[in-house]
Amino acid sequence: MKGQKQSRTDAIEKRIAAITHVLQQLINEGERVSTMVSGHHQILKQLPGYEDAINELKKKVAEKPSEGEEAKSDGKTSK
């Protein structure tokens, strides 16, 4: 019986190690994407017309009503 428990424990430890490895890869990829987006943003800010484009987008967002659903506060949990 002890051998079965040990092999099950070993299998669980291997699964946890595999999950940990995958999560670390996802974290690393997220950091790479964040760095890349930041770099692109810095480049875009140097382009001519950047400020004008940002101001125009701000105006459009201010004029346009929200596209999300209205929140209902009846106290019930939605399904």
N, CA, C and O atoms as a CHARMM CRD file, in Angstrom:
* protein
*
  316
    1    1 MET  N      0.81600  -1.20000   0.00000 PROA 1      0.00000
    2    1 MET  CA     0.00000   0.00000   0.00000 PROA 1      0.00000
    3    1 MET  C      0.85900   1.26300   0.00000 PROA 1      0.00000
    4    1 MET  O      0.52000   2.25500  -0.64700 PROA 1      0.00000
    5    2 LYS  N      1.97900   1.21800   0.73500 PROA 2      0.00000
    6    2 LYS  CA     2.86100   2.37100   0.80300 PROA 2      0.00000
    7    2 LYS  C      3.46000   2.69100  -0.56700 PROA 2      0.00000
    8    2 LYS  O      3.65800   3.86100  -0.89500 PROA 2      0.00000
    9    3 GLY  N      3.74600   1.67600  -1.35700 PROA 3      0.00000
   10    3 GLY  CA     4.29100   1.87500  -2.69600 PROA 3      0.00000
   11    3 GLY  C      3.32100   2.60400  -3.60600 PROA 3      0.00000
   12    3 GLY  O      3.73400   3.43200  -4.41800 PROA 3      0.00000
   13    4 GLN  N      2.02500   2.30200  -3.47900 PROA 4      0.00000
   14    4 GLN  CA     1.01900   2.97600  -4.29800 PROA 4      0.00000
   15    4 GLN  C      0.92100   4.45200  -3.92700 PROA 4      0.00000
   16    4 GLN  O      0.80400   5.31400  -4.79800 PROA 4      0.00000
   17    5 LYS  N      0.96900   4.73400  -2.63100 PROA 5      0.00000
   18    5 LYS  CA     0.89300   6.12700  -2.19100 PROA 5      0.00000
   19    5 LYS  C      2.10400   6.91000  -2.68300 PROA 5      0.00000
   20    5 LYS  O      1.97900   8.06000  -3.10500 PROA 5      0.00000
   21    6 GLN  N      3.25800   6.29300  -2.62700 PROA 6      0.00000
   22    6 GLN  CA     4.47900   6.96100  -3.06700 PROA 6      0.00000
   23    6 GLN  C      4.45400   7.23000  -4.56300 PROA 6      0.00000
   24    6 GLN  O      4.84000   8.31300  -5.00300 PROA 6      0.00000
   25    7 SER  N      4.00000   6.25000  -5.35700 PROA 7      0.00000
   26    7 SER  CA     3.94900   6.46500  -6.80200 PROA 7      0.00000
   27    7 SER  C      2.91100   7.52900  -7.15800 PROA 7      0.00000
   28    7 SER  O      3.10200   8.30000  -8.09800 PROA 7      0.00000
   29    8 ARG  N      1.81900   7.56600  -6.40500 PROA 8      0.00000
   30    8 ARG  CA     0.80300   8.59800  -6.65500 PROA 8      0.00000
   31    8 ARG  C      1.36700   9.97300  -6.29900 PROA 8      0.00000
   32    8 ARG  O      1.15000  10.94700  -7.02100 PROA 8      0.00000
   33    9 THR  N      2.08600  10.04400  -5.19200 PROA 9      0.00000
   34    9 THR  CA     2.71800  11.29100  -4.79100 PROA 9      0.00000
   35    9 THR  C      3.72900  11.74300  -5.83800 PROA 9      0.00000
   36    9 THR  O      3.79100  12.92500  -6.17800 PROA 9      0.00000
   37   10 ASP  N      4.51000  10.81500  -6.34200 PROA 10     0.00000
   38   10 ASP  CA     5.49000  11.14600  -7.38200 PROA 10     0.00000
   39   10 ASP  C      4.79700  11.67800  -8.63500 PROA 10     0.00000
   40   10 ASP  O      5.26100  12.64100  -9.24500 PROA 10     0.00000
   41   11 ALA  N      3.68800  11.04800  -9.01400 PROA 11     0.00000
   42   11 ALA  CA     2.94600  11.48300 -10.20200 PROA 11     0.00000
   43   11 ALA  C      2.39300  12.89200 -10.00000 PROA 11     0.00000
   44   11 ALA  O      2.42900  13.71600 -10.91400 PROA 11     0.00000
   45   12 ILE  N      1.88400  13.16400  -8.80300 PROA 12     0.00000
   46   12 ILE  CA     1.34000  14.49800  -8.50800 PROA 12     0.00000
   47   12 ILE  C      2.45600  15.54000  -8.53600 PROA 12     0.00000
   48   12 ILE  O      2.27300  16.64100  -9.05600 PROA 12     0.00000
   49   13 GLU  N      3.61100  15.18900  -7.97500 PROA 13     0.00000
   50   13 GLU  CA     4.74200  16.11000  -7.99000 PROA 13     0.00000
   51   13 GLU  C      5.19600  16.42800  -9.41300 PROA 13     0.00000
   52   13 GLU  O      5.56000  17.56400  -9.71500 PROA 13     0.00000
   53   14 LYS  N      5.17300  15.42200 -10.28300 PROA 14     0.00000
   54   14 LYS  CA     5.55000  15.64600 -11.68700 PROA 14     0.00000
   55   14 LYS  C      4.55400  16.56900 -12.37500 PROA 14     0.00000
   56   14 LYS  O      4.93800  17.44700 -13.14700 PROA 14     0.00000
   57   15 ARG  N      3.26500  16.36200 -12.08800 PROA 15     0.00000
   58   15 ARG  CA     2.24300  17.22400 -12.67900 PROA 15     0.00000
   59   15 ARG  C      2.40200  18.65900 -12.20600 PROA 15     0.00000
   60   15 ARG  O      2.30700  19.59600 -12.99900 PROA 15     0.00000
   61   16 ILE  N      2.64400  18.82900 -10.91600 PROA 16     0.00000
   62   16 ILE  CA     2.82000  20.17500 -10.36600 PROA 16     0.00000
   63   16 ILE  C      4.04300  20.83700 -10.99400 PROA 16     0.00000
   64   16 ILE  O      4.00700  22.02300 -11.32100 PROA 16     0.00000
   65   17 ALA  N      5.12100  20.08200 -11.16200 PROA 17     0.00000
   66   17 ALA  CA     6.32400  20.63100 -11.79500 PROA 17     0.00000
   67   17 ALA  C      6.02800  21.05000 -13.23500 PROA 17     0.00000
   68   17 ALA  O      6.49500  22.09700 -13.68400 PROA 17     0.00000
   69   18 ALA  N      5.25600  20.24000 -13.95800 PROA 18     0.00000
   70   18 ALA  CA     4.90800  20.56600 -15.34300 PROA 18     0.00000
   71   18 ALA  C      4.04000  21.82400 -15.40100 PROA 18     0.00000
   72   18 ALA  O      4.24100  22.68300 -16.26000 PROA 18     0.00000
   73   19 ILE  N      3.08100  21.92700 -14.49000 PROA 19     0.00000
   74   19 ILE  CA     2.20700  23.10400 -14.44500 PROA 19     0.00000
   75   19 ILE  C      3.02200  24.34700 -14.09900 PROA 19     0.00000
   76   19 ILE  O      2.82200  25.41400 -14.68100 PROA 19     0.00000
   77   20 THR  N      3.93500  24.19900 -13.15400 PROA 20     0.00000
   78   20 THR  CA     4.79100  25.31700 -12.76500 PROA 20     0.00000
   79   20 THR  C      5.62000  25.79000 -13.95300 PROA 20     0.00000
   80   20 THR  O      5.78500  26.99100 -14.16600 PROA 20     0.00000
   81   21 HSD  N      6.13300  24.85000 -14.71400 PROA 21     0.00000
   82   21 HSD  CA     6.93900  25.19000 -15.89600 PROA 21     0.00000
   83   21 HSD  C      6.09700  25.95900 -16.92300 PROA 21     0.00000
   84   21 HSD  O      6.55400  26.95600 -17.48300 PROA 21     0.00000
   85   22 VAL  N      4.89200  25.49900 -17.16100 PROA 22     0.00000
   86   22 VAL  CA     4.00500  26.16100 -18.12300 PROA 22     0.00000
   87   22 VAL  C      3.65800  27.56600 -17.64000 PROA 22     0.00000
   88   22 VAL  O      3.67300  28.51600 -18.42300 PROA 22     0.00000
   89   23 LEU  N      3.34700  27.69700 -16.35800 PROA 23     0.00000
   90   23 LEU  CA     3.02100  29.01400 -15.81800 PROA 23     0.00000
   91   23 LEU  C      4.20400  29.97500 -15.93400 PROA 23     0.00000
   92   23 LEU  O      4.02100  31.15200 -16.24200 PROA 23     0.00000
   93   24 GLN  N      5.39800  29.48100 -15.69100 PROA 24     0.00000
   94   24 GLN  CA     6.57600  30.33300 -15.81700 PROA 24     0.00000
   95   24 GLN  C      6.76200  30.78700 -17.26000 PROA 24     0.00000
   96   24 GLN  O      7.13600  31.93300 -17.50900 PROA 24     0.00000
   97   25 GLN  N      6.50300  29.89300 -18.21000 PROA 25     0.00000
   98   25 GLN  CA     6.58900  30.26900 -19.62300 PROA 25     0.00000
   99   25 GLN  C      5.56100  31.34700 -19.95900 PROA 25     0.00000
  100   25 GLN  O      5.86100  32.28300 -20.69900 PROA 25     0.00000
  101   26 LEU  N      4.34600  31.21500 -19.41300 PROA 26     0.00000
  102   26 LEU  CA     3.30900  32.21800 -19.65500 PROA 26     0.00000
  103   26 LEU  C      3.69500  33.57100 -19.05400 PROA 26     0.00000
  104   26 LEU  O      3.47800  34.61400 -19.67100 PROA 26     0.00000
  105   27 ILE  N      4.26100  33.54800 -17.85900 PROA 27     0.00000
  106   27 ILE  CA     4.71400  34.78800 -17.22700 PROA 27     0.00000
  107   27 ILE  C      5.79900  35.44000 -18.07500 PROA 27     0.00000
  108   27 ILE  O      5.76100  36.64800 -18.31300 PROA 27     0.00000
  109   28 ASN  N      6.75700  34.65400 -18.52700 PROA 28     0.00000
  110   28 ASN  CA     7.83600  35.18300 -19.36700 PROA 28     0.00000
  111   28 ASN  C      7.29200  35.77400 -20.66300 PROA 28     0.00000
  112   28 ASN  O      7.72700  36.84200 -21.09400 PROA 28     0.00000
  113   29 GLU  N      6.34600  35.08100 -21.28100 PROA 29     0.00000
  114   29 GLU  CA     5.75200  35.57700 -22.52600 PROA 29     0.00000
  115   29 GLU  C      5.00500  36.87800 -22.27800 PROA 29     0.00000
  116   29 GLU  O      5.08000  37.79900 -23.09100 PROA 29     0.00000
  117   30 GLY  N      4.28900  36.96500 -21.17100 PROA 30     0.00000
  118   30 GLY  CA     3.58900  38.20300 -20.82400 PROA 30     0.00000
  119   30 GLY  C      4.54600  39.36300 -20.65400 PROA 30     0.00000
  120   30 GLY  O      4.26400  40.47800 -21.09100 PROA 30     0.00000
  121   31 GLU  N      5.68300  39.10200 -20.01900 PROA 31     0.00000
  122   31 GLU  CA     6.69500  40.15100 -19.85400 PROA 31     0.00000
  123   31 GLU  C      7.26100  40.58500 -21.20200 PROA 31     0.00000
  124   31 GLU  O      7.47600  41.77500 -21.43300 PROA 31     0.00000
  125   32 ARG  N      7.50500  39.61600 -22.09800 PROA 32     0.00000
  126   32 ARG  CA     8.01700  39.96500 -23.43000 PROA 32     0.00000
  127   32 ARG  C      7.00600  40.80700 -24.20400 PROA 32     0.00000
  128   32 ARG  O      7.37900  41.77500 -24.86600 PROA 32     0.00000
  129   33 VAL  N      5.73600  40.44300 -24.12200 PROA 33     0.00000
  130   33 VAL  CA     4.69800  41.19900 -24.82600 PROA 33     0.00000
  131   33 VAL  C      4.59500  42.61000 -24.24700 PROA 33     0.00000
  132   33 VAL  O      4.45900  43.58200 -24.99000 PROA 33     0.00000
  133   34 SER  N      4.65900  42.71700 -22.93500 PROA 34     0.00000
  134   34 SER  CA     4.60200  44.02900 -22.29100 PROA 34     0.00000
  135   34 SER  C      5.75400  44.91600 -22.74100 PROA 34     0.00000
  136   34 SER  O      5.55500  46.09700 -23.02600 PROA 34     0.00000
  137   35 THR  N      6.94300  44.36300 -22.80600 PROA 35     0.00000
  138   35 THR  CA     8.11100  45.11400 -23.25400 PROA 35     0.00000
  139   35 THR  C      7.94800  45.54800 -24.70900 PROA 35     0.00000
  140   35 THR  O      8.27200  46.67900 -25.06900 PROA 35     0.00000
  141   36 MET  N      7.44900  44.64800 -25.53000 PROA 36     0.00000
  142   36 MET  CA     7.26300  44.95900 -26.94200 PROA 36     0.00000
  143   36 MET  C      6.21700  46.06600 -27.12600 PROA 36     0.00000
  144   36 MET  O      6.42000  46.98300 -27.92200 PROA 36     0.00000
  145   37 VAL  N      5.11700  45.98400 -26.40400 PROA 37     0.00000
  146   37 VAL  CA     4.06900  47.00200 -26.51400 PROA 37     0.00000
  147   37 VAL  C      4.59900  48.35100 -26.04800 PROA 37     0.00000
  148   37 VAL  O      4.31700  49.38200 -26.65800 PROA 37     0.00000
  149   38 SER  N      5.36000  48.33700 -24.97500 PROA 38     0.00000
  150   38 SER  CA     5.94200  49.58300 -24.47600 PROA 38     0.00000
  151   38 SER  C      6.87000  50.20400 -25.52500 PROA 38     0.00000
  152   38 SER  O      6.84200  51.41500 -25.74300 PROA 38     0.00000
  153   39 GLY  N      7.67200  49.39000 -26.16000 PROA 39     0.00000
  154   39 GLY  CA     8.55900  49.88200 -27.21500 PROA 39     0.00000
  155   39 GLY  C      7.79900  50.46000 -28.38600 PROA 39     0.00000
  156   39 GLY  O      8.15700  51.51200 -28.91400 PROA 39     0.00000
  157   40 HSD  N      6.74300  49.76600 -28.79100 PROA 40     0.00000
  158   40 HSD  CA     5.93600  50.27100 -29.89900 PROA 40     0.00000
  159   40 HSD  C      5.30400  51.61000 -29.52500 PROA 40     0.00000
  160   40 HSD  O      5.23300  52.52600 -30.34400 PROA 40     0.00000
  161   41 HSD  N      4.84500  51.70800 -28.27500 PROA 41     0.00000
  162   41 HSD  CA     4.22000  52.95700 -27.84400 PROA 41     0.00000
  163   41 HSD  C      5.22400  54.10600 -27.88200 PROA 41     0.00000
  164   41 HSD  O      4.88700  55.21300 -28.30400 PROA 41     0.00000
  165   42 GLN  N      6.43800  53.85000 -27.44900 PROA 42     0.00000
  166   42 GLN  CA     7.46500  54.89300 -27.47300 PROA 42     0.00000
  167   42 GLN  C      7.74700  55.34400 -28.91000 PROA 42     0.00000
  168   42 GLN  O      7.95100  56.53200 -29.16400 PROA 42     0.00000
  169   43 ILE  N      7.75700  54.40500 -29.83200 PROA 43     0.00000
  170   43 ILE  CA     7.97600  54.74300 -31.24700 PROA 43     0.00000
  171   43 ILE  C      6.80400  55.56000 -31.78800 PROA 43     0.00000
  172   43 ILE  O      7.00500  56.55800 -32.48000 PROA 43     0.00000
  173   44 LEU  N      5.58700  55.13500 -31.47100 PROA 44     0.00000
  174   44 LEU  CA     4.40700  55.85100 -31.96400 PROA 44     0.00000
  175   44 LEU  C      4.37200  57.28900 -31.47000 PROA 44     0.00000
  176   44 LEU  O      3.96700  58.19000 -32.20400 PROA 44     0.00000
  177   45 LYS  N      4.79200  57.50600 -30.23500 PROA 45     0.00000
  178   45 LYS  CA     4.77900  58.86000 -29.67500 PROA 45     0.00000
  179   45 LYS  C      5.70300  59.79700 -30.42300 PROA 45     0.00000
  180   45 LYS  O      5.52600  61.01300 -30.35100 PROA 45     0.00000
  181   46 GLN  N      6.67100  59.27600 -31.13100 PROA 46     0.00000
  182   46 GLN  CA     7.61500  60.10600 -31.87900 PROA 46     0.00000
  183   46 GLN  C      7.14000  60.42100 -33.29400 PROA 46     0.00000
  184   46 GLN  O      7.73400  61.25700 -33.97600 PROA 46     0.00000
  185   47 LEU  N      6.08000  59.76300 -33.73700 PROA 47     0.00000
  186   47 LEU  CA     5.58300  60.00600 -35.09100 PROA 47     0.00000
  187   47 LEU  C      4.88300  61.35800 -35.17200 PROA 47     0.00000
  188   47 LEU  O      4.24700  61.79200 -34.21200 PROA 47     0.00000
  189   48 PRO  N      5.00300  62.01700 -36.31700 PROA 48     0.00000
  190   48 PRO  CA     4.29800  63.29000 -36.48200 PROA 48     0.00000
  191   48 PRO  C      2.78500  63.06700 -36.45200 PROA 48     0.00000
  192   48 PRO  O      2.27900  62.09900 -37.02000 PROA 48     0.00000
  193   49 GLY  N      2.08100  63.96200 -35.79200 PROA 49     0.00000
  194   49 GLY  CA     0.62100  63.85700 -35.73900 PROA 49     0.00000
  195   49 GLY  C      0.10500  62.99500 -34.60300 PROA 49     0.00000
  196   49 GLY  O     -1.10200  62.78300 -34.49000 PROA 49     0.00000
  197   50 TYR  N      0.99400  62.49300 -33.76100 PROA 50     0.00000
  198   50 TYR  CA     0.57900  61.60900 -32.66300 PROA 50     0.00000
  199   50 TYR  C     -0.37600  62.32500 -31.71100 PROA 50     0.00000
  200   50 TYR  O     -1.43400  61.79300 -31.37500 PROA 50     0.00000
  201   51 GLU  N     -0.00900  63.52300 -31.27900 PROA 51     0.00000
  202   51 GLU  CA    -0.84400  64.26500 -30.32100 PROA 51     0.00000
  203   51 GLU  C     -2.21900  64.57300 -30.90800 PROA 51     0.00000
  204   51 GLU  O     -3.22900  64.47100 -30.21200 PROA 51     0.00000
  205   52 ASP  N     -2.25800  64.94900 -32.18100 PROA 52     0.00000
  206   52 ASP  CA    -3.53700  65.24400 -32.82500 PROA 52     0.00000
  207   52 ASP  C     -4.41900  63.99700 -32.87600 PROA 52     0.00000
  208   52 ASP  O     -5.62200  64.06900 -32.62900 PROA 52     0.00000
  209   53 ALA  N     -3.81600  62.86100 -33.19700 PROA 53     0.00000
  210   53 ALA  CA    -4.57600  61.61400 -33.26800 PROA 53     0.00000
  211   53 ALA  C     -5.11600  61.23000 -31.88800 PROA 53     0.00000
  212   53 ALA  O     -6.25400  60.77500 -31.77600 PROA 53     0.00000
  213   54 ILE  N     -4.32000  61.40800 -30.85300 PROA 54     0.00000
  214   54 ILE  CA    -4.76500  61.08500 -29.49000 PROA 54     0.00000
  215   54 ILE  C     -5.91700  61.99500 -29.08200 PROA 54     0.00000
  216   54 ILE  O     -6.90400  61.52800 -28.51300 PROA 54     0.00000
  217   55 ASN  N     -5.80000  63.27300 -29.36600 PROA 55     0.00000
  218   55 ASN  CA    -6.87900  64.20900 -29.02500 PROA 55     0.00000
  219   55 ASN  C     -8.17700  63.87700 -29.75400 PROA 55     0.00000
  220   55 ASN  O     -9.26400  63.98700 -29.18700 PROA 55     0.00000
  221   56 GLU  N     -8.05300  63.46900 -31.02200 PROA 56     0.00000
  222   56 GLU  CA    -9.24300  63.09200 -31.78600 PROA 56     0.00000
  223   56 GLU  C     -9.89400  61.82800 -31.21200 PROA 56     0.00000
  224   56 GLU  O    -11.11800  61.73600 -31.12400 PROA 56     0.00000
  225   57 LEU  N     -9.07100  60.87100 -30.82900 PROA 57     0.00000
  226   57 LEU  CA    -9.61400  59.66300 -30.20700 PROA 57     0.00000
  227   57 LEU  C    -10.32200  59.99200 -28.89300 PROA 57     0.00000
  228   57 LEU  O    -11.37800  59.43300 -28.59600 PROA 57     0.00000
  229   58 LYS  N     -9.74400  60.89100 -28.11600 PROA 58     0.00000
  230   58 LYS  CA   -10.36800  61.29100 -26.84800 PROA 58     0.00000
  231   58 LYS  C    -11.73800  61.91100 -27.09700 PROA 58     0.00000
  232   58 LYS  O    -12.69000  61.63900 -26.36500 PROA 58     0.00000
  233   59 LYS  N    -11.83600  62.74800 -28.13700 PROA 59     0.00000
  234   59 LYS  CA   -13.11600  63.37300 -28.47400 PROA 59     0.00000
  235   59 LYS  C    -14.14500  62.32400 -28.87000 PROA 59     0.00000
  236   59 LYS  O    -15.29700  62.38800 -28.44000 PROA 59     0.00000
  237   60 LYS  N    -13.73100  61.35100 -29.69300 PROA 60     0.00000
  238   60 LYS  CA   -14.65000  60.30400 -30.13600 PROA 60     0.00000
  239   60 LYS  C    -15.15000  59.47400 -28.96300 PROA 60     0.00000
  240   60 LYS  O    -16.33200  59.13900 -28.89000 PROA 60     0.00000
  241   61 VAL  N    -14.24800  59.14500 -28.04800 PROA 61     0.00000
  242   61 VAL  CA   -14.63600  58.33800 -26.89200 PROA 61     0.00000
  243   61 VAL  C    -15.58600  59.12300 -25.99900 PROA 61     0.00000
  244   61 VAL  O    -16.53400  58.55300 -25.45900 PROA 61     0.00000
  245   62 ALA  N    -15.34800  60.42100 -25.83400 PROA 62     0.00000
  246   62 ALA  CA   -16.20500  61.25100 -24.98900 PROA 62     0.00000
  247   62 ALA  C    -17.60200  61.38500 -25.58900 PROA 62     0.00000
  248   62 ALA  O    -18.58400  61.43800 -24.84800 PROA 62     0.00000
  249   63 GLU  N    -17.71000  61.43900 -26.90600 PROA 63     0.00000
  250   63 GLU  CA   -18.99900  61.59800 -27.57800 PROA 63     0.00000
  251   63 GLU  C    -19.79500  60.29600 -27.62200 PROA 63     0.00000
  252   63 GLU  O    -21.02400  60.30900 -27.54800 PROA 63     0.00000
  253   64 LYS  N    -19.09700  59.19000 -27.74100 PROA 64     0.00000
  254   64 LYS  CA   -19.73800  57.88800 -27.94000 PROA 64     0.00000
  255   64 LYS  C    -20.19700  57.29700 -26.60500 PROA 64     0.00000
  256   64 LYS  O    -19.41000  57.21400 -25.66100 PROA 64     0.00000
  257   65 PRO  N    -21.46200  56.88800 -26.52100 PROA 65     0.00000
  258   65 PRO  CA   -21.90500  56.24400 -25.28000 PROA 65     0.00000
  259   65 PRO  C    -21.25000  54.87500 -25.11600 PROA 65     0.00000
  260   65 PRO  O    -20.79700  54.27000 -26.08700 PROA 65     0.00000
  261   66 SER  N    -21.20800  54.40900 -23.90400 PROA 66     0.00000
  262   66 SER  CA   -20.58800  53.12200 -23.60800 PROA 66     0.00000
  263   66 SER  C    -21.31200  52.00700 -24.33100 PROA 66     0.00000
  264   66 SER  O    -22.53900  52.01500 -24.42200 PROA 66     0.00000
  265   67 GLU  N    -20.55300  51.03700 -24.85100 PROA 67     0.00000
  266   67 GLU  CA   -21.15300  49.91400 -25.56700 PROA 67     0.00000
  267   67 GLU  C    -21.45600  48.73900 -24.64200 PROA 67     0.00000
  268   67 GLU  O    -22.09300  47.77100 -25.05700 PROA 67     0.00000
  269   68 GLY  N    -21.00700  48.81900 -23.40000 PROA 68     0.00000
  270   68 GLY  CA   -21.23800  47.73300 -22.44900 PROA 68     0.00000
  271   68 GLY  C    -22.68500  47.70000 -21.99200 PROA 68     0.00000
  272   68 GLY  O    -23.43300  48.66000 -22.17500 PROA 68     0.00000
  273   69 GLU  N    -23.06700  46.58000 -21.39500 PROA 69     0.00000
  274   69 GLU  CA   -24.41900  46.46200 -20.87700 PROA 69     0.00000
  275   69 GLU  C    -24.56100  47.30700 -19.62800 PROA 69     0.00000
  276   69 GLU  O    -23.60000  47.53200 -18.89200 PROA 69     0.00000
  277   70 GLU  N    -25.79100  47.77400 -19.40200 PROA 70     0.00000
  278   70 GLU  CA   -26.05200  48.53500 -18.19700 PROA 70     0.00000
  279   70 GLU  C    -26.00300  47.62200 -16.99500 PROA 70     0.00000
  280   70 GLU  O    -26.49700  46.49600 -17.05300 PROA 70     0.00000
  281   71 ALA  N    -25.42700  48.07900 -15.92600 PROA 71     0.00000
  282   71 ALA  CA   -25.36600  47.29100 -14.70300 PROA 71     0.00000
  283   71 ALA  C    -26.70000  47.37900 -13.99000 PROA 71     0.00000
  284   71 ALA  O    -27.28100  48.45800 -13.86900 PROA 71     0.00000
  285   72 LYS  N    -27.18000  46.24900 -13.52300 PROA 72     0.00000
  286   72 LYS  CA   -28.43000  46.21700 -12.77000 PROA 72     0.00000
  287   72 LYS  C    -28.08300  45.98300 -11.31700 PROA 72     0.00000
  288   72 LYS  O    -27.34800  45.05300 -10.98400 PROA 72     0.00000
  289   73 SER  N    -28.60900  46.82300 -10.46100 PROA 73     0.00000
  290   73 SER  CA   -28.28800  46.69100  -9.05300 PROA 73     0.00000
  291   73 SER  C    -29.51000  46.24100  -8.24600 PROA 73     0.00000
  292   73 SER  O    -29.92500  46.90600  -7.29700 PROA 73     0.00000
  293   74 ASP  N    -30.07100  45.10500  -8.64200 PROA 74     0.00000
  294   74 ASP  CA   -31.22200  44.58900  -7.92600 PROA 74     0.00000
  295   74 ASP  C    -30.79800  43.67800  -6.77800 PROA 74     0.00000
  296   74 ASP  O    -31.64600  43.13900  -6.06700 PROA 74     0.00000
  297   75 GLY  N    -29.49400  43.50600  -6.59400 PROA 75     0.00000
  298   75 GLY  CA   -28.98100  42.69400  -5.48700 PROA 75     0.00000
  299   75 GLY  C    -28.90000  41.21900  -5.78900 PROA 75     0.00000
  300   75 GLY  O    -28.43200  40.44100  -4.95700 PROA 75     0.00000
  301   76 LYS  N    -29.34600  40.81900  -6.96400 PROA 76     0.00000
  302   76 LYS  CA   -29.30800  39.39700  -7.31800 PROA 76     0.00000
  303   76 LYS  C    -28.03600  39.09500  -8.09900 PROA 76     0.00000
  304   76 LYS  O    -27.50000  39.95500  -8.79700 PROA 76     0.00000
  305   77 THR  N    -27.57100  37.88300  -7.97100 PROA 77     0.00000
  306   77 THR  CA   -26.38700  37.43900  -8.70600 PROA 77     0.00000
  307   77 THR  C    -26.80700  36.99800 -10.08500 PROA 77     0.00000
  308   77 THR  O    -27.74100  36.20900 -10.23000 PROA 77     0.00000
  309   78 SER  N    -26.12700  37.49900 -11.10500 PROA 78     0.00000
  310   78 SER  CA   -26.45000  37.09100 -12.48200 PROA 78     0.00000
  311   78 SER  C    -25.87800  35.71500 -12.75800 PROA 78     0.00000
  312   78 SER  O    -24.89100  35.30600 -12.14600 PROA 78     0.00000
  313   79 LYS  N    -26.49900  35.00600 -13.68000 PROA 79     0.00000
  314   79 LYS  CA   -26.06700  33.65400 -14.03600 PROA 79     0.00000
  315   79 LYS  C    -25.44500  33.65200 -15.38900 PROA 79     0.00000
  316   79 LYS  O    -25.01600  32.60300 -15.87000 PROA 79     0.00000
